[in-house]
Amino acid sequence: MDNVKNLIAAIALSSAVLVLYSLFFFEPKKEEPQIKKEELEKTETPKIEKTEIIKEISREESINSTERIIFENNNIVGSISLTNGGAIDDFEFKNYNKELNSEEKVVLLNPANVKNGYFLNTGWTTNDNIDVPGPNTSWKVKSNSKLTPNNPVKIFYENNQGIIFERTITIDDNYLFNINQKVINNSTNSYKLYPYGIIHRNNLPEDLTDFYILHEGISVILQDDIEEIDYSEIEEKKYSKEASSGFYLIGDKYWMTSFIPPQGRKFRLDFDYTTKYRTSYIDTTGYELGPNSSINHNVNSLIGAKEISLIDRYVEELQIEKLDLIVNYGVMYWVVRPLWVVLDYLFKFTNNYGYSIILLTILIRLVFFPLNQFSMKSMAAMKALSPQINLIKDKYKNDKQEQQKEMMKLYAANKVNPMASCFPILIQIPIFFSLYKLLMLDVAMYHAPFLWIWQDLAAKDPVSIFNLFGLLPFSVPSFLEVGLLPCLMGGSMALQMRLSPGATGNSEMEKVQRTMFKWMPLVITIILAPFASGLILYWTCTNCLTIIQQWYLNKTIKVKQ
């Protein structure tokens, strides 16, 4: 039992690494999605007109061929197509580059007739004999020709039946669009209209990561229900759901498009795929439009980056429950969020996420210092008791029950808990997984630099030991790309294990354990080399702090023999 604690530690550490590796590289075979289907066979709610794409052209050609309203703030720039139904179909970030060493910005939305078409639109539909604006309707500008935070725009469409459709669009300093739809009835007839919002995507995103640990696709977040629907699920089955509160979004790793319908009104969410991905909400109550009267429908849309601090602010401003789940941390939410709060605070102090991760590591070590101290003392004590343990094993080698009894007496007499060394590792595994989630999903890590070597803490180490970290003029296969940080991590882990008390016996189990610990640093280095540099930095710092603590204990602690 003297070596059980080291074996458990090795198994726990290896398991954590292997699980992370499997999550990072392999997507397990999915079971049939357990999605609640609500087939609405009989409904008075009319259908939403679909966007028909006749011919695909280039993005530049499409944008230049239509009349548009430009929108811009400090973070984004884009345009709204007046010709194509008033769709928001041109959206580009100002502060996020597509590639690390490129000035080309990340483009989120494209017109419908572009290969990667991706756009949002709102409108009205009806069962009555009335002309309503559709995806090919041309709108006119009523006020302002450019949308900015201080200048809303108003567009309108008038049919030949005395009905005027107006949209007033506002934008804040970040990613929040507000669309107010107004219908003015100048006729003597009555109608019933149903407002809707639609998100249309032609193809899968180019940067789809397809990691099992990360959901990319549609998220439906309601007051009493949260469902994640992958693109593949939509391709197989149509999905519908009714609600009166909540919202839905299409989420990529870092980016999102969403609609937040008016809370308290009944709406239906529909998601389907024919040759394109189509997601929408429609107000199922509808609005009665009497003669010489008007109706209004107000909807919010978040389009942009999943910036956690900004989303938290929108939670307060919009008072939308569970809006913070736009960034989905899954079951690790309650561990990840506190870690993010601390990391964000440290960043405000250091202005660099690399230094912030180092300081966060130190803080975590300080929190667990008493537990780690106790664990290391127990390991040292167990090593000191090894000669007596071996004598007991030899004496009672044919009587396992008596052997166990005598060893427990020995542990009690020396106040040693053979399992004590396992507790810190088991407790810190959730921290490790949570940091993995945080560093992977937080857009703040996107192209975040550290020193002069690592320019993107969200990506793997860009250099490789096999070309002398970029000094030799050739590239190496991806499976051989073991960077400087993983090497430092592996080296520090090897030194840490060398300083740690280990098995000293000659049993088969102890021999296997020593072999495992000997090769583990190399195996973990190769496995974790493709992981985010920020995560490797955290692990390396943890190893270094453990080495310092272990060295101090080895010099100062005297165990009774």
N, C-alpha and C positions, 0 to 999 in steps of 0.2 A: 504493500500500500504506500510505501515511501515514494514510489515513482508515479503513482496514479495522478498526482496533481500536475506533473510535467506532461504526462500523456494527454490529459484532458486539455491542458493549455495548448498543446500542439494541435490536437484535433479541432478545438474551437477556432484557433487561428486559421488553420487550413480550411476548415469548413466555410468560414467567413469569406476567405479569398476565393474559394471555388464557387460559392454561391454568387458572389459579385461577378466572377468571370462568366458564369453561365448566363447571368442576367444581361451582361454587356454584349456578349457575342451570340447568344443563341436565344431564339424565341421558341418556347415550348409549344407543343401542339395544343391549340386552344380547344376547349370543350365547346359544345354548342352554346352560343350566348344565351344567357338566361335573362332575356329582355321581356318585360311585360308588354305584350302587343294588345292594342286596343283597336280592333278593326271597326271602323265607323261606317257600317254599310249604309245606314240610312241617316242622312243629315241634310239639313236645309242650307248648310254653309256651302257657298259656291266654290268652284275650283279657281286656282290661281293660274293665270296665263303663263305658259312656259316661254322661255327665251329660245328662239330658233337661230342657230348659227349656220349661215349659208356658206360662207367662205372664210377661211383662216388667213389673216394677213399679219404683218409685223406689228409690234407694239407701237413703234413710232408712226407708222402709216395710219393705224387705227386712231390714235390720239389726234393726229393732225387733220384727219378727215371729218371730224365732228366738232360742232360748236360746244364750247365748254365754259364752265365757271371754275376758276382757279381757287384752291384753298391753301392756306399756309399759316403755320405758327413757328415757334422756335424749334420744334421737334420733327415736323413732317411737312411735306409739300405734295400736292396732287391736284386732281380736278374731278369735276362732276360733269358727266355727259348730258347735255340738254337734248341732243338728238336721239340718244338711246334710252329714253324713258326716265332720264334724271338719275341714272345709276352712279353710285360712287365706285368708280372702276379704274382709278389711277391714284396710287398711293405709294409714296417713297419716303423712307426715313432720312433725316439729315445727319443723325449721330451714329448710325450703324453702317459700317462698310461691309460689303459682301465678302470680300477676302481680306486677310490681314494686311497684305502689302498692296492693296488696291484702293483707289479713291472711288470706285464704283459703289454706290449705295445699295442697301437692301431694298428691293421692290416687293411690296406685299400684294397689291392689287393690280389687275390687268383687265382691259376690256374683254367682252365676251367673245369677240372674233379673233382673239389672240390665242395661240396654242395653250398658254398657261392662264387662260382667262379665269378671273377670280374677282367677283364684285358683289356689292350689296345694293338693294333697292327696296323701296317701300311703295305702296299703292293701295288701291281699292278694287274690290270685286263685288259683283252683285248678280242676283238671279233675275233682276228686272231688265226690261228692254231699254237700256240706257248705255250710252257710249262712255266707257271709263278709260283713263290712260293706261297703256300697257308698256311692254318693254321696248317697243319701237316708236312710241309717242315722242313728238318734238315739243319740248317745253320752251316757254319764253321767260325772260328775266323781267321781274317787276320792280325790284330794288336791289342795288349793289351788284357789281359784276365780279367781285372778288370776296371770298369768304375768309375772314380773319377773326380772332377772338373778340375784337371790338366792332366787327361789322358782319352781322348776319345777312344772309341773302334770302330773297323771296322769289320763287318761280311760280308760274301758273300755266294751266291748260284750260281752254274753254271749248266745250263741245257745241254741237248745233242744236242742243235741246235746252239751252239756257242754264247750264250747270258749269260753274267755275271751280276747278280744283287748284288749290294753292299749297305750296310747301314752303315753310320757313325753316331754314337750316342754320344752326349755330354750331360753333366749335370752341372748345376751351383752349388753354395753353398747352395741352398735352394730347390726349387721344379720345376725348369724349365728344361725340356728335349727338346733337339733339335735333330730331325731325318732327315738326308739328305739321300735321296734315289737316287742312281745312277744306270743306266742301260748301259752296254757296249755291243754293237753289233759287234761281230767279224765275222758275216756272210755277205753274199751278198744280203740278203733279207731286205725288209722294213716292219716295223710294226707300229701299233699305240697302245700306252699303256695309261692307265688311272690310276693315283695314287689314293689311298684312305687311310682313317684312320678309325678304328672301335673301339668302346667301347662296350664290352659285359658284361652283368650282369645276372647271373642265377636267383637270387631271390631278393626280397625286402631287404633293409638293416636291420640288426638286431636291430639297434637303431633308427628306423624310429619313429619320434615324432608324425607325423600326426596331427600337429596343423594347423588350418586354417590360422593363421597369418604368418606361415612359409612355404615357398615353398620348397619342397623336390622332386626332380625329374629332368627333363630335362629343361634346359634353352637355348633358342636360342636368341642370342644377335647380331643383325645385325645393320648396320648403320642407317636404317630407320624403324626398327621394333624390338620389344622385345616381346617374347612369352614364357610363362611358361607352361609346359606340365607335368601334374601329371602322375605317374605310371599307375593309373587307366585309364586315357585317352588313353595311348599307348596300353593298353590291349584291348581296345574297337576298336580303329581305327588306321590305318597306317597314318603316317604323312610324307609329303615330301615338301621341299621348296628349291628354287634356289636363290643363292646370289653370290656376288663377293667380299664381305667384311664382316667381323664379325667373330664370333666363336660360339661354343656351348659347353655345359658341362653337366655332371650329378653331381648334388649338393646334398649332405646331409646337415645336420644342420651345421657341422663344416668342413666337408671334401669335396673335389672335384676331378673330373677327367675331362680333357678337351682337345680338339684339336683346334688349331688356324691355319687354312689353310693359304696358301700364299695369301696375300691381293692383290686384283686386278685381280685375275683369277676366272673364273666362277666355282662354285661348287654346288653340290646338297646335301642337308641334308636329310637323311632318318631315320625314327624311326619306329620300328615295334616290335611286340611281338607275338610269337607263344607259346613256352614254356619258352623262355628266352627273356630278354630285349636286344635289339640290336639297337645301334645308330651308325651312320656312316656319313662320308662325302666322296664324290668322285669328283674329278676334271672332269668336263664335257667337257672341251675343248680337253683334252688329249694331248699327246706328240708324234710327228712324229719321229720315230727312223729309220734313214736311215742306209744303209750298212756302216760298219766300222766307226761308230759314237757312241756318247753317249748322254744321257739326264740326267737331275737332277731335283729333286723335294724336296723342303725343307719345313718342317712343325714343329711347336712348340707345345709342350704339357705341360700344368700345371697339376701336380699331387701332391696333398698335402692338407695342412690346409688353410682355408680361413683367413689368417693373413692380416689384413687390411693394415698395413704399408707396408708389403711386396708387396701386390697387387698394391698399389699406386706406388711403385718403378718400377714394371713391366710395368705399364701404360707408364711411361717415357721411359724405356729402349726399349720396343717393339713397342711403338707408335701405340697401338691398341685402337681405340676409344671405350669407354664404358666398357673397361676391368674391371674397378672398380665395375661394377654392378654384378660381381661374388658374392659379398656379397650384397644381395638384401634387401634394406630397404623400398622398395615400395614408396608410396606417401610421406612418412615421410623422404625421403632421405635428403632434404634440411635442415631439422632440426637436423637429426641424425648426419650428417657428422661434422658440427661445434662442436657438443657436444663431438664427438669422438676425435676431434683434441685437445680440451681442456683436456679431460680425459687422453689422451695419454701423453700430456705434463706434467700433474700433476703426472702421474705414473713415469715418468723419474725423477721427483723430490723426490717422496716418496718411490718408489720401492714397493708399495703395493696398490692394487686396492681398498681395503677397505678405507684406508685413502684418496685415490684419490677421491672416491665417496663422502666422507664427505666434502672435500675441494671444489669439484664441486658444491655440494649443497649450501655451503656458498656463492660461487660466483654467483649462480643463484639467491639466496635471495638478494644479494647486488644489482644485476641488477634490480630486481623487488622491491627493498626497497621503492622507492618513491611511486610507485603504491600501494603497500601494506599499506604503511603509510597512504596514502589518504583514502584507503578503510576502515581501522580500525578507523580513525577519523570520517568517515561518519557513521559507525556503532554505535560508541559512541554517536554521535550527534542524531542519530535516536532513540537511547534508551532514551536519555534525553528528547526528544520530545514526548515520549510515553504518558504521562498524557494528554498533549494538543490534541494529536491525538485521544485518547479515548473520550475526551469531544466532539470533532467534530463528531465522529462516533455516539455518543449518541444523540447529538443535531439534526443531519441530518440523522437519521437512516432510515427514510422513503423517503429520497430524495438523491439517490446515486449520481446524477449529481452534486448537490450542495455540497455534502460531498466531492467529488473528487476535486471540485473547491477550497474549503476552505483548504483542505490539501495541494494542490499545492501552495497556497498563503503562508501557513505556512513553507513549504520547501524553497520557494524563500526568505522569510524574514530571515530565519536562514542559507541560503546558503548551503542547504543540498540536495544531490542527492540520492534518495532512491535506485537507481540501482548501485551506485558506488562500493558497496562491492562485486558485482558479477564479475566485470571486471577482477580482478587478477586471480580468479578461472578459468574463461573461457579462459584467455590467457595462463595459465600454464598447462591446460589439454594437449595441443600438446606436451609440454615439457615432461610430464609424459609418454605419449604414446611413444614418441621418445626414452626416456631412457629405457622403457620396450623393445623396439626393439633392442637397442644397447646392453643392458646387456644380452639379450637372444641370440643374434646372434654372438657377438664378441667372437671368440675362446680364446681371452686373458682371459676371465672370467672362462674358463674351468679349474677346480681344482685350482682356485685362492684363496689363504687363507686370512683370516682376524682374527687377534688375535689368540687365541688358541682353539676357539669353532667352528668357521666357516671355514672349509677347502675348500669350493667350493662355490664361490659367484654366480655361474651360476645355482646352485641347491637350492632346498628349505632348510630351516633350519632343520638340522638333528636331533634336540632334540625335546622333547615334554613336555609340561607342565603336562600332565597326567601321566607321569612316572618320574616326578620331574626332567625333563631335563636330563634323562639318569641315574639318581642316583638309581632308582628302577630297578631291573633285569627283566623287561618284556617289550615287545613291545606292541604298541597300534594300533588299526585299522588306516588305512591311513587317513580317514576323521577326526580323532581326533588328528592328528599330528600337533599340534599348538606349534611352537617353541618359543624360547626366543625372537628372533627379532620381530616376529609378536605380541607377548605380549607387548613388549616395544612400538611398533607402536600403538597398540590399547590403551594402557595406556596414551601415550602422546597425542593421538587424543582426548581422553575423557577429559584430563586436558585442552587442547586447547579450546574445546567447552565450558567447564565450565567457562573459563576466558573471552570468547567472549560474547559480548552483544547479548542477544536473546529476543525472544518474551516474554512479561510480561502480556499480556492481557488474557482474559478468553473466547475468541471466539473459536468456534470449530476448525477453521483453526490453531489458535495459539496452542491449545492443541495438535493437531495432529503434529504440527511442533516440539513441545517440546518432544513429545514421540519419534519422528523420530530421533532427535538429541541425545536422551538418549541412544537408542539402536544401533545407527549407528556404534560406535566404535567396539562393539562386533561383529556385522554382518560383517564389513569389515575385522576384524582380522581373522575370520574363513574363509572368502572367499579368502583372500590374503595369507593365511598360506602356500599354496603349491607353491607360486611364488618364483622366484629367490631371494636369500638372498640379493644380491646386490641392487635389486629394493626396497625391504623392508627397507634396511639400508638407502637408499635415502629418503624414505617417513618418516621414524622415525626422521632423522636429520631435515627434513623440518618442522615437527611438533614441535620439540624442539626449533628451531629458531623462529618459529611463537609464541610459548609460551613466549619466552624472549621478543620479540617485543611487544606482547600484554600486558604483565605484565608492561613493561616500560610505555606504553601509558596509561594504567589504573591508574598508579601512577602520571603521569605528565599532562595529558590532562584535561583541565577544559572546559566543554561545557556550554554555556549560557543557563540558564533555562528560 
